[in-house]
Amino acid sequence: MERPRFYLIHNNIEDLALLRAFVLLSLFLGLPGLALAEETRNLDLTATHRGLYCVLIFVVAYAFVMTEEFTHLRKSKPVILAAGIVWAQVAYMASTAGVAAEEVHRAFEHDLKEYAELMLFLLVAMTYINAMAERNVFEALRSWLVTRKFGYRKLFWITGVITFFLSSVADNLTSALLVGAVVMAVGAKSPKFVSLGFINLVIAANAGGAFSPFGDITTLMVWQAGKAEFFDFFELFIPSVMNFVVPAAFMHFAIPNELPDFPEEEVVVMKPGALLICGLFVLTISIAVSFKQFLHLPPFLGMMVGLSILMFYGYRLKLYFPGSNGDRFDVFANVRDAEWDTLLFFFGVVFAVGGLGYIGYLELASVAMYDGLGATTANIIVGLLSAVVDNIPVMFAVLNMNPDMDIYQWMLVTLTAGVGGSMLSVGSAAGVALMGTSRGMYTFFSHLKWTPAVAAGYIASIATHYFING
């Protein structure tokens, strides 16, 4: 669900791209992998040259994803190519092993179903976010914050809290960028405030997305996979709060205790229908939950119903505000402006990882990690991996390997995968984007300086989950 992309060339991040590729290779060869759904038997060809070639193809593709900030090559392109190559190899390997084509098709259609449901769900959510942005909802919020003239410390906490709750319905990147504009507007003359404020936003955005099925793609995957019910995720609210509050409390005393120089800010007014569209988004979420909880239908169908409601309301807005002065509402423009790079990246991840799982690498990894180390240790390691590897393929791997875990453990891995990326500035899209907008005030090493505090929040959230939900 990424929004406008900001690029940063940082001399010390290139090594991290190699580190992430290495960790990803380890993930497939010795750690938890993605096994296919229980009803489909994998090929068990992990020791073959073609199988290892498929792993190498995916690692190379993901290395290109990690260097997107330098190459400006959109992340969807290499993983889609990798997905095609992996499945071509899978089809050949299955044919030479005497596996019926129908079985291969069944495995492929399993991945297609997974992707289609999540893609349609995310498309509707992105359309609503775009519609609210077009109606100036987020700009009005930013304007209001700047005109309040709070001190640095108050702004530190206010922006963090807003990001925490905003990311429970919007993605972490959108939330961090929107509120990050406020931090930059008032902290242009205080690099220390911007640096700490951005670290706080990254932590808050990741933590806020962990307790809501809509807050992150990983939580959405867990919900749609049926590993937890909608309201189960709210058990993670207090652990997520701890993950945000603990490092923020350490950083609080480093924030300048003074009043910033505020820029002249023109008050932004929301366009007609803005608040009602926000209400329709809440209604759409309620419909999606109802379809899942009461009708036992996939939640994406409820989201599509909500999209139709937005379309009808958009038609009403065009009737009442037909002018071309910027108030004209076009719902299909909001659909067009969805983050297609992210949606197609997710396609590549699902099919590439699904193909590797069908070869047998995920089952191999699952045995090594979950059977060898135990669920709790494995799930904590998953969170650490998400600091250097994007949490989408990591969580998709866990779901497809399908370890035998109770609801406590599924919520633990949801929490760790969601908040683990906060430990490094490159651990989530929010951190990478904020580095690009900070004009050098927020860097990899400025974040690394506070990694012990972030790690304390990570440990506190896990401990809180254990004492409250264990």
LINBELRA-V263992 format. One record per run of one state. SS is the DSSP state (~ for helix, > for strand, _ for the rest). FROM is the first residue (numbers start at 1). LEN is the number of residues. If there is no record, write none. Layout:
BEGIN
ss=SS from=FROM len=LEN
ss=SS from=FROM len=LEN
END
This chain:
BEGIN
ss=_ from=1 len=13
ss=~ from=14 len=16
ss=_ from=30 len=19
ss=~ from=49 len=18
ss=_ from=67 len=1
ss=~ from=68 len=4
ss=_ from=72 len=3
ss=~ from=75 len=22
ss=_ from=97 len=4
ss=~ from=101 len=34
ss=_ from=135 len=2
ss=~ from=137 len=11
ss=_ from=148 len=4
ss=~ from=152 len=15
ss=_ from=167 len=5
ss=~ from=172 len=16
ss=_ from=188 len=3
ss=~ from=191 len=20
ss=_ from=211 len=6
ss=~ from=217 len=8
ss=_ from=225 len=5
ss=~ from=230 len=23
ss=_ from=253 len=21
ss=~ from=274 len=20
ss=_ from=294 len=5
ss=~ from=299 len=22
ss=_ from=321 len=10
ss=~ from=331 len=6
ss=_ from=337 len=3
ss=~ from=340 len=20
ss=_ from=360 len=1
ss=~ from=361 len=13
ss=_ from=374 len=1
ss=~ from=375 len=11
ss=_ from=386 len=5
ss=~ from=391 len=11
ss=_ from=402 len=5
ss=~ from=407 len=17
ss=_ from=424 len=5
ss=~ from=429 len=9
ss=_ from=438 len=6
ss=~ from=444 len=5
ss=_ from=449 len=2
ss=~ from=451 len=19
ss=_ from=470 len=1
END
